Amino acid sequence: MLAVVLIVTALVTAQAGPSPVLPEDRYLQSENDDRPYDIAQRIARDGYYSESHNVITSDGYILELVRIPYKRFEFWRNPFAPKKPVVFLMHGLQGCAITYITLGAKRSLAYNLAEAGFDVWLGNARGALNSRKHLILDPDNPDHAVKFFDYTFEDIATKDLPAMIDAVLRITKQEKLHYVGHSQGATAFITLNSVKPEYNDKFLSADLLAGVGYQDHFPTKIIDEIAKQTDLIFALARRQGLMEIGHLKKSSIVEDYKNTEEVEAANALNKFLSLLEGILMLGRLEIIAGASIKQYAHFGQNIRDKSFRRYNYGALRNLVRYGSLEPPKYDISRITVDLTMHYAMSDVLLSEEDVLNMARVIPNAKARRVERESFGHMDFVISNDSKELVTDFIVEKLKNSYL
């Protein structure tokens, strides 16, 4: 069971960290202490100017957008210069904007795009660091937490992404942009354009890095086994008030179980929490952010059911919410964007067969395998050779298409 947690935590968590210019009352909470973390300094340290923009979703979450509009050591824009093409980067599960700058000035995707002449924007999903805010709800208030953290990747896809994409297009006065998403950031893109196909028209093209969707051939048996306990683990966590993973310094499960199944679920969850705490004490703390436990539950359901579909609330609630006893599958054939799906042969969360099957269904999708056989799920954003194996390909492709 511990091995499962190790794989899930180390590989599902998409990196994250600090970013742009913020008002004085804005700060980023470091996960390992109480000191404020100024995300403007993180990007400035690498020699780049940055901006911070807040957007509000349709359900009241306050999200931070980070912008890197210029090349390194440039701090102003020529008013007579033509508009730069816009690239929007979206992090994965338990990640944030820092995912795309954590490798430093020479190797990070965001900086390489800025150097190539693009207007780069970094998204932050609800619950992630400086997006851990709401107009009404306080995530640190136990009375509010249940509602604040009641979201899955579909909420990020259909509420967070539209708010951020629309804001970027409005601010830049452009009609379309290019999208890059890693892990859940790619899942959100697939989900958005399946559920709200009108958003296809707002994207020039997209690059999805380890984009989790189909789960018919999930590659890791040990995770597949623990996913069978998804609903029980989720119910136990909620009953004990555990709504969030990763932000709190320490969480524990009270020994108040109804049966042996709950004991097993509690053991798995406690091991998960202990291991996560240990990982946060290791290097690259900046890439880790918080997430709703319901996000994990949604992925767990899909792994268990070998499907890519909406959250399963149970037959009666499904009937009320969806008009059917079973949650509907996402219709990815509705995605019309020019799409490149990058995948790795050593990804423990996504199989080559599932990627290829998705590419066959999505009309304008192409699958691209990363050359290094040992390349894994997180290597897209934390491995030094990701520049040569992934970043350079994306940058050159976009330069040839839009510059």
Secondary structure as the mmCIF struct_conf table of DSSP 4:
data_model
#
loop_
_struct_conf.conf_type_id
_struct_conf.id
_struct_conf.beg_label_comp_id
_struct_conf.beg_label_asym_id
_struct_conf.beg_label_seq_id
_struct_conf.end_label_comp_id
_struct_conf.end_label_asym_id
_struct_conf.end_label_seq_id
HELX_RH_AL_P HELX_RH_AL_P1 LEU A 2 VAL A 12
HELX_LH_PP_P HELX_LH_PP_P1 THR A 13 GLN A 15
BEND BEND1 PRO A 20 PRO A 20
TURN_TY1_P TURN_TY1_P1 GLU A 24 ASP A 25
STRN STRN1 LEU A 28 GLN A 29
TURN_TY1_P TURN_TY1_P2 GLU A 31 ASN A 32
BEND BEND2 ASP A 33 ASP A 34
STRN STRN2 PRO A 36 TYR A 37
HELX_RH_AL_P HELX_RH_AL_P2 ILE A 39 ARG A 45
TURN_TY1_P TURN_TY1_P3 ASP A 46 GLY A 47
STRN STRN3 GLU A 51 ILE A 56
TURN_TY1_P TURN_TY1_P4 SER A 58 ASP A 59
BEND BEND3 GLY A 60 GLY A 60
STRN STRN4 TYR A 61 TYR A 61
STRN STRN5 ILE A 62 ILE A 68
BEND BEND4 TYR A 70 TYR A 70
TURN_TY1_P TURN_TY1_P5 ARG A 72 PHE A 73
TURN_TY1_P TURN_TY1_P6 PRO A 79 PHE A 80
BEND BEND5 ALA A 81 ALA A 81
HELX_LH_PP_P HELX_LH_PP_P2 PRO A 82 PRO A 85
STRN STRN6 VAL A 86 MET A 90
TURN_TY1_P TURN_TY1_P7 LEU A 93 GLN A 94
HELX_RH_3T_P HELX_RH_3T_P1 ALA A 97 TYR A 100
TURN_TY1_P TURN_TY1_P8 ILE A 101 LEU A 103
TURN_TY1_P TURN_TY1_P9 ALA A 105 ARG A 107
HELX_RH_AL_P HELX_RH_AL_P3 LEU A 109 ALA A 116
TURN_TY1_P TURN_TY1_P10 GLY A 117 GLY A 117
STRN STRN7 ASP A 119 LEU A 122
TURN_TY1_P TURN_TY1_P11 ARG A 126 GLY A 127
BEND BEND6 ALA A 128 ALA A 128
HELX_RH_3T_P HELX_RH_3T_P2 LEU A 129 SER A 131
STRN STRN8 HIS A 134 HIS A 134
BEND BEND7 LEU A 135 ILE A 136
TURN_TY1_P TURN_TY1_P12 PRO A 139 ASP A 140
BEND BEND8 ASN A 141 ASN A 141
HELX_RH_AL_P HELX_RH_AL_P4 PRO A 142 PHE A 148
TURN_TY1_P TURN_TY1_P13 PHE A 149 PHE A 149
HELX_RH_AL_P HELX_RH_AL_P5 PHE A 153 ASP A 155
HELX_RH_PI_P HELX_RH_PI_P1 ILE A 156 ASP A 160
HELX_RH_AL_P HELX_RH_AL_P6 LEU A 161 THR A 172
TURN_TY1_P TURN_TY1_P14 LYS A 173 LYS A 173
BEND BEND9 GLU A 175 GLU A 175
STRN STRN9 LEU A 177 HIS A 182
TURN_TY1_P TURN_TY1_P15 SER A 183 SER A 183
HELX_RH_AL_P HELX_RH_AL_P7 GLN A 184 VAL A 195
HELX_RH_3T_P HELX_RH_3T_P3 PRO A 197 LYS A 202
STRN STRN10 PHE A 203 LEU A 209
BEND BEND10 ALA A 210 ALA A 210
TURN_TY1_P TURN_TY1_P16 ASP A 216 HIS A 217
BEND BEND11 PRO A 219 PRO A 219
HELX_RH_AL_P HELX_RH_AL_P8 LYS A 221 ALA A 227
TURN_TY1_P TURN_TY1_P17 LYS A 228 GLN A 229
HELX_RH_AL_P HELX_RH_AL_P9 THR A 230 ARG A 239
TURN_TY1_P TURN_TY1_P18 GLN A 240 GLY A 241
STRN STRN11 GLU A 244 ILE A 245
BEND BEND12 GLY A 246 LYS A 249
BEND BEND13 GLU A 255 GLU A 255
BEND BEND14 LYS A 258 ASN A 259
HELX_RH_AL_P HELX_RH_AL_P10 THR A 260 LEU A 280
TURN_TY1_P TURN_TY1_P19 MET A 281 MET A 281
BEND BEND15 LEU A 282 GLY A 283
HELX_RH_3T_P HELX_RH_3T_P4 LEU A 285 ILE A 287
STRN STRN12 ALA A 291 SER A 292
HELX_RH_AL_P HELX_RH_AL_P11 ILE A 293 ASP A 305
TURN_TY1_P TURN_TY1_P20 LYS A 306 LYS A 306
BEND BEND16 SER A 307 SER A 307
STRN STRN13 ARG A 309 ARG A 309
BEND BEND17 ARG A 310 ARG A 310
HELX_RH_AL_P HELX_RH_AL_P12 ALA A 315 TYR A 322
BEND BEND18 GLY A 323 GLU A 326
HELX_LH_PP_P HELX_LH_PP_P3 PRO A 327 PRO A 328
STRN STRN14 LYS A 329 LYS A 329
HELX_LH_PP_P HELX_LH_PP_P4 TYR A 330 TYR A 330
HELX_RH_3T_P HELX_RH_3T_P5 ILE A 332 ARG A 334
BEND BEND19 VAL A 337 VAL A 337
STRN STRN15 LEU A 339 TYR A 343
TURN_TY1_P TURN_TY1_P21 MET A 345 SER A 346
BEND BEND20 VAL A 348 LEU A 349
HELX_RH_AL_P HELX_RH_AL_P13 GLU A 352 VAL A 361
BEND BEND21 ILE A 362 ILE A 362
TURN_TY1_P TURN_TY1_P22 PRO A 363 ASN A 364
STRN STRN16 ALA A 365 ARG A 369
BEND BEND22 GLU A 371 GLU A 371
TURN_TY1_P TURN_TY1_P23 GLU A 373 SER A 374
TURN_TY1_P TURN_TY1_P24 HIS A 377 MET A 378
HELX_RH_AL_P HELX_RH_AL_P14 ASP A 379 ILE A 382
TURN_TY1_P TURN_TY1_P25 ASN A 384 ASP A 385
HELX_RH_AL_P HELX_RH_AL_P15 SER A 386 SER A 386
HELX_RH_PI_P HELX_RH_PI_P2 LYS A 387 THR A 391
HELX_RH_AL_P HELX_RH_AL_P16 ASP A 392 TYR A 402
#
